[in-house]
Amino acid sequence: MRLQLAKWGNSLAVRLPVECTRAVGLREGDTVEAEVTPVGEIKLTPAQAFDKAAFLARLGKLHARMPMTATTVETMREEDRY
């Protein structure tokens, strides 16, 4: 599908057809991430809102799996390398 660029202030803009936005669930006011790939393609990805509760839950699971060990400084002090 070919899309035309248009001037928008000092930038260029492209209009996304409604079929594209509906396919990925985008609505007016949503945010997308833009990335230029190493081969020169422009990739648009719907931005996901930061979910603090989900992040803290994942962090808690990771923390529970980490063994509690002595810090490097404590180890160095015990071995007289400090």
C-alpha positions in Angstrom: 0.0 0.0 0.0 1.4 3.4 -1.0 0.9 6.3 1.4 1.8 9.9 0.6 3.8 12.2 2.9 2.5 15.6 3.7 4.0 18.6 5.4 2.9 19.1 9.0 4.6 22.1 10.6 8.4 21.5 10.2 7.8 17.7 10.0 6.4 15.3 7.5 3.3 13.2 8.3 1.7 10.1 6.8 -2.0 9.3 7.2 -2.7 5.7 8.2 -5.8 4.2 6.5 -8.5 3.1 8.9 -8.1 -0.5 7.9 -4.5 -0.5 9.3 -5.4 1.2 12.5 -8.4 -1.1 13.2 -6.3 -4.2 12.5 -4.0 -3.3 15.4 -6.6 -1.6 17.6 -5.3 2.0 17.3 -7.5 4.9 18.0 -7.1 8.7 17.8 -4.8 9.9 20.5 -2.9 6.5 20.9 0.9 6.5 20.8 3.1 4.5 18.5 6.8 3.8 18.6 8.8 4.6 15.4 12.0 2.8 14.6 14.3 2.9 11.6 15.7 -0.5 10.9 19.3 -1.1 9.7 18.0 -1.7 6.2 16.3 1.7 6.1 12.7 0.6 6.8 10.4 2.6 9.1 8.6 0.4 11.6 5.6 1.6 13.6 4.6 -0.4 16.6 1.7 0.5 19.0 3.2 1.7 22.2 2.2 -0.2 25.3 1.2 1.7 28.4 3.5 1.1 31.4 1.6 -1.3 33.8 3.2 -0.6 37.2 1.3 -3.4 38.9 2.4 -6.0 36.3 6.0 -4.7 36.5 6.1 -5.0 40.3 4.6 -8.5 40.2 7.3 -9.6 37.7 10.0 -7.9 39.8 8.7 -9.7 42.9 8.9 -13.1 41.2 12.5 -12.4 40.0 13.5 -11.2 43.4 12.1 -14.4 45.1 14.3 -16.5 42.8 17.5 -14.7 43.6 19.6 -16.2 46.4 20.7 -13.9 49.1 24.5 -13.8 49.1 27.2 -11.7 50.6 28.0 -8.5 48.8 31.3 -8.2 47.1 32.6 -5.7 49.7 31.7 -8.1 52.5 33.6 -10.9 50.7 36.6 -8.7 50.2 36.7 -7.6 53.9 36.4 -11.3 55.0 39.3 -12.2 52.8 41.5 -9.2 53.8 41.5 -7.9 50.3 39.9 -4.5 51.2 
